[in-house]
Every structure is written in structure tokens, then in C-alpha cells.
Amino acid sequence: MSKKNSLKNKKKKIETIEDQWKYEIAAELGLADKVEQFGWGGLTAKETGRIGGLITVRKKQSNQKNTMEG
């Protein structure tokens, strides 16, 4: 298969709220430049764990807000 065909067959990922939070949190922690330069794989386990933990906190807050409103 040619490179052109392999690119054509890839589906675009739909960005979720968690994806948005991931970038926001990385920026808040001062990691945005590192992510831009090295990608998500360039972060340490501690850094990715911190981001994941904060995403979990935001999910819980969002769920609580939605429960109170609905």
C-alpha cells in the first residue's frame, strides 16, 4: 500500500473534553512546550500521572455539576 493510501484510510480522531483538559492541564503545569517538542511520550511517568489525576478531578467536578443541574 502506498503512503498516500495509508494516510487516506486513517480516520480523524474526534477531540473529546478529556483531550481539551489534557492540553489545558499540561499548559497549567508548564509542560506545553515539552509536549510540543517531544510529544506526549516525552513526558515522565510522574508528569503524565499528574495530568491524569487532574483530569480525573475535573471529570468528578463536571459530573457533580451535571448532577446538581439535572
C-alpha positions, 0 to 999 in steps of 0.5 A, a space after each residue: 500500500 502506498 503512503 498516500 493510501 495509508 494516510 487516506 484510510 486513517 480516520 480523524 480522531 474526534 477531540 473529546 473534553 478529556 483531550 481539551 483538559 489534557 492540553 489545558 492541564 499540561 499548559 497549567 503545569 508548564 509542560 506545553 512546550 515539552 509536549 510540543 517538542 517531544 510529544 506526549 511520550 516525552 513526558 515522565 511517568 510522574 508528569 503524565 500521572 499528574 495530568 491524569 489525576 487532574 483530569 480525573 478531578 475535573 471529570 468528578 467536578 463536571 459530573 457533580 455539576 451535571 448532577 446538581 443541574 439535572 
